Amino acid sequence: MVIHSFPNLVDVVWRDNLQAVHLKWHDEYDEGTAVQDAIWAAIKFVNENEVKNWLGDISTSRNGLSNKDLDFVTGEEFRQAIRASTLRKFVLMPPLPETGQDTSWLTEWEKNTLAAFGDNVQARLASDIDEIRVFFDA
């Protein structure tokens, strides 16, 4: 089920097989409000449907976030929205090597995400869908 879509940027969908909201990023770079609009649409769906699992998939995205959107996803407004939501598990599928994206920030992602989202949300980096399913089901 499609929740929100910005062609060539991101699709926000409900994945029944994972019981998760899935943000599939085709590209993360946008100069407008599309990135934040997609995230807010996902958070709204999460809260309206008491969703516990979030899958952020940047595995095929060739471009990272703009500085404005990076500030948003690392800022207090986003963090507070996640802490106040029904989410309990957050998975990030990292960029594949062929995307050419800088992945140096991934080494600290789990620790930083856990610190940002508080004690109620678990976070994990994972690329394998079976591993993700097990994490969400646990």
N, C-alpha and C positions, 0 to 999 in steps of 0.2 A: 504494500500500500504506500503510495507516494504522499508524503506530508507536505513537502516543499521542494521546488526544483529551480535551479538557475542553470540553464544549458551551458555546458562546457566549463562549469565551475563546481557545482555541488548538487547532489541529490540527497534529500533527507527522506528516508523511508523507514517503515516499520518492518522489522524482520521477525516474523512469527517464529521461525525455527530457532532463533536465538533469544526471543522475548526481549528484543533490544531495539532502540532507535539507532539507526545506522546513517551516519553522515559520510557519504562517499565523495571525497574531494577529487575532482578531475584536475583541478588547478586551485591553488589557494589564494592567488594574487588577484585582488580586485581593488580598484581605486574608489569605488562607490560604497554602498552600504550592504551589498549582497552577502558578504561573509557574515556580518552581524545579523542580518535579517534571517539567514538560514539557521544560525545558532539560536536565535530567539524563537523561531518556529519550532525547533527541536525541543527547547526547554518548555515551551507552552504545551506541546504534545505530551511530553514526559509528565508534567504535572496534572494535566487533564485526564490522563490514563493511568496514573500511578505506576509509571514505568520505572524499573529498577536498574536497567542496563543500558549503557551508551557505548557505541562502537564508532570511533573516529578513524576513518580509513584514508590515510594519505599515501598509501603504497604506490600509487601510479601518478601522483601529482608531481609535476616538473618544476613548479614554482612555489616558494614559501609565501607566507603571509606578508602583506604590506606592513610597514612600521605601525600604522594606525591600528590595523587588526591584531598585530602581535601585542600591542599595548592593551587592547581590549581583552584578549584571551588570557593575559597574565595579570589583568587588573582586578581590582576589588569588586566591581559591579558583576563581572562574570563569575568570579569565585563565590560571591554571596548568593547568586542565583543558583549555582550548583549545590551549595550547602543547604539552601532552603528548599531544594527540590526533593522528589521522591527517589532520586538516583542513589544507588548503593555500589555500583560497579562501573568502572570506566576503563575501556581498553582503547589503546592507540595502536593501529597497524602502521608501522614506520615506513618511510619511503624505501622502495626497492633501489638497489645500486644503479640500475639503468636510468633512473630519473635524474641523476646528477645532483640531487639535493645534498646540501651540507647536513650531515647527521650527527655532528659532534655534540649537539645539545641533547641527544637522546640518552646519553650516559647518566644524566641527572634528572631525566623526565619523571620517572616514577617517584623518586624521593620528593621532588618539588611539587608534583601533583598531589601527593598524599598530604604534604604540609599545607598546600593551598586549600584543599577541599575539606579538611577536617577529618575527624575520626569515623564519620559515618560512611565515607566513600573509599572503596578500595580501588587502586589503579594498577594497571599492568600494560606493558608493551608485549604484543604478541602478533605473529604473522600467520600462524596456523589456525584455521577455522575450528578444528576439533579442540585445540587447546583453549581457544576463546570460549567455545561452548561449555567446556568443563568448568572454566573459571566462572562464567555466568551462572551455571547450575549449582555451584558449590554453596 
